[in-house]
Amino acid sequence: GTNSPSYTTSTLNNLDTVKCIMTSSYGCLSKPSSTSNQFVVTINPKVTPSVSLAAPSVNNICAGTPVTFTATPTNGGTNPAYQWFVNGVNSGFHGASYTRPIFTNQSIVKVVMTANLYCKTAPNVSSNEDTISLGCNLRLKAAGDNGYNTSVGSATDNLTTITGFELYPNPAYDNVAIRYQLPENNVDVATISIIDIAGKTVQMQTIEHPETIGVAHFDVNQLQAGIYLVNVKTTVYTETKRLVINR
C-alpha cells in the first residue's frame, strides 16, 4: 500500500486481513519497525429487500367497512419502516399492518418499505397494489323482521321494505357513511346531524328533496374520540342512534 497513516481500498474480499508496518524516521532505535495488530475483514453480501401486501378480502365489501392490510417483508432487517398509501396519498401510518375504512370504490392501497440493512440493493421498495371493490347493500333490518338484507349490489338496491338508517363503520375513524331509507316519499327536507354528548350539533347536512333511499357521508377526522349521537329527521320521522369515534 501507500506510505500513509490511512489506507482506503474497495478490493478487499471476505476474511482478508489488514495490518500496518511502521518504520520510524528516528535514528538510534533498538527496533526501527513495528507491526500492528491484524484486522480481519468481514464482508456482508448485498441483499434485495421486497415487501408483499395481503388483505383478507378486497372484493364486494360495504362502503365504510374497515379492511386490514398486512405487509410481509423479505430482507427487511430487524426493524423495517413502513409507509402506507391510499390512492397515491400518504396515509401517515407506519406500522406493519394498516386498518382503514374504505369509502371509495376501486381504492388502491400499497405500502413502501425501508429496510434497515446496510448492504441492500435499494433503499426503498414498494409492494404490490390492492384494489378494493365496493358492492355491498345496506344492512338494515326490515320493518317487522329480524333478518338483514345482505345481497350484493349497489347501496340502494332491493330495500323497498326497509326503513330507518344505519352507520358504517361504527366505531368510525375518519369517515362515516349514513345509509337511510325514509318511511315516506316526496320529502321536502331531511336533516342529518351529529351531536356530541353535551347536546351540541357538531356536524349537519340538510338534504333538499332527498331520495327515499340514500347515503350521506361525513368526514369526522376533526372530531375528538368519544360517543356521539346521529339523528335523521324529516317532518314526520326522526330517529337517533349512537356513534363511536375512535382514534
Secondary structure by P-SEA (a helix, b strand, c coil): cccccccccccccccbbbbbbbbbccccccccccccbbbbbbbbcbbbbbbbbbcccccccccccbbbbbbbbcccccbbbbbbbcccccccccccbbbbbbcccccccbbbbbbccccccccccccbbbbbbbbbccccccccccccccccccccccccccccccccccccccbbbbbbbbccccccbbbbbbbcccccccbbbbbccccccbbbbbbcccccbbbbbbbbbcccbbbbbbbbbcc
